[in-house]
Amino acid sequence: MSRCFPVVVVSIALLFHAHPVLSSGQDATVGTRKVITRVTPQYPGMARSMSIRGSVKLEAVVAPNGTVKSVEVKGGHPLLAQAAQNAIHEWKFEPAPRETREAIEIKFTPE
């Protein structure tokens, strides 16, 4: 792995006020609202067997009560996108006065 990889990860984390997901080869960065409940995306078997890695960028519409109303994939490998989208639908955010749009990035790295 490159020596600059940790610097890039930290920079992205600071840029998006990151909240890492401690899981098997995945982490996430989130927008402005705090995530109360995170569901870790299931690494797709086909992607793992093909050693596919990468990030999936998503935008979640979050209701005032913190539930995720919708998730739109903004970019990423198609084999990883559905797993990320399914997991985000299960997340719960802190309550807020109004509906918000949260930029989320899920990183998949096979182990």
C-alpha positions in Angstrom: 0.0 0.0 0.0 1.2 3.5 -0.7 2.5 5.7 2.1 0.1 8.5 1.1 -3.0 6.2 1.5 -3.4 7.0 5.2 -3.0 10.7 4.5 -5.7 10.6 1.8 -8.1 8.6 4.1 -7.6 11.1 7.0 -8.1 14.1 4.6 -11.3 12.6 3.3 -12.5 11.9 6.8 -11.8 15.5 7.9 -13.5 16.9 4.8 -16.7 14.9 5.3 -16.7 14.8 9.2 -16.2 11.1 8.9 -17.6 8.5 11.1 -15.7 5.3 10.3 -17.5 1.9 10.2 -15.4 -0.7 11.9 -16.0 -3.7 9.7 -14.4 -6.2 7.4 -12.7 -3.9 4.9 -15.3 -1.1 4.7 -15.6 2.4 6.1 -17.8 5.4 5.5 -17.9 9.1 5.5 -21.1 11.1 6.1 -22.5 14.6 5.7 -23.7 16.9 8.5 -26.1 14.8 10.6 -24.8 12.3 13.1 -25.5 8.7 12.4 -27.1 6.9 15.4 -27.4 3.4 13.9 -25.2 2.1 11.2 -25.7 -1.1 9.3 -22.5 -2.4 7.7 -22.9 -3.2 4.0 -22.5 -6.9 3.1 -19.5 -7.2 0.8 -20.9 -8.9 -2.3 -19.4 -12.4 -2.8 -18.8 -11.8 -6.5 -17.0 -8.5 -5.9 -14.9 -10.2 -3.2 -14.0 -13.1 -5.5 -13.0 -10.7 -8.2 -11.0 -8.5 -5.6 -13.1 -5.5 -6.6 -12.4 -2.5 -4.4 -13.6 1.0 -4.5 -15.9 3.7 -3.1 -19.6 4.1 -3.6 -20.9 7.7 -3.4 -24.5 8.1 -2.3 -27.0 10.7 -1.3 -29.6 9.9 1.3 -32.7 11.9 2.0 -33.2 11.8 5.7 -36.6 12.7 7.4 -36.7 15.0 10.4 -37.1 11.9 12.7 -33.8 10.5 11.4 -35.1 7.7 9.2 -33.8 7.3 5.6 -36.5 8.1 3.1 -34.5 7.4 0.0 -30.9 6.7 -1.2 -29.5 7.6 -4.6 -26.2 6.1 -5.9 -24.1 9.0 -7.3 -21.1 6.8 -8.3 -19.2 3.7 -7.8 -18.8 0.1 -9.0 -22.2 -1.5 -9.8 -21.3 -4.7 -7.9 -20.7 -2.6 -4.8 -23.5 0.0 -5.2 -26.5 -2.1 -4.3 -24.9 -3.4 -1.1 -24.1 0.1 0.0 -27.6 1.4 -0.9 -29.3 -1.5 1.0 -27.2 -0.8 4.1 -27.9 3.0 4.1 -31.6 2.4 3.9 -31.2 0.8 7.4 -29.3 3.7 9.0 -30.8 6.0 11.6 -29.7 9.6 11.9 -30.1 12.0 14.8 -33.4 14.0 14.7 -33.3 17.4 13.0 -35.8 20.3 12.5 -36.2 19.4 8.8 -35.5 16.9 6.1 -31.8 16.9 5.0 -29.7 15.4 2.2 -26.7 13.6 3.4 -23.7 12.8 1.2 -22.3 9.4 2.1 -19.2 7.5 0.8 -18.8 3.8 1.5 -15.3 2.3 0.8 -15.0 -1.4 0.1 -11.6 -3.1 0.3 -11.4 -6.9 0.0 -9.3 -8.6 2.7 
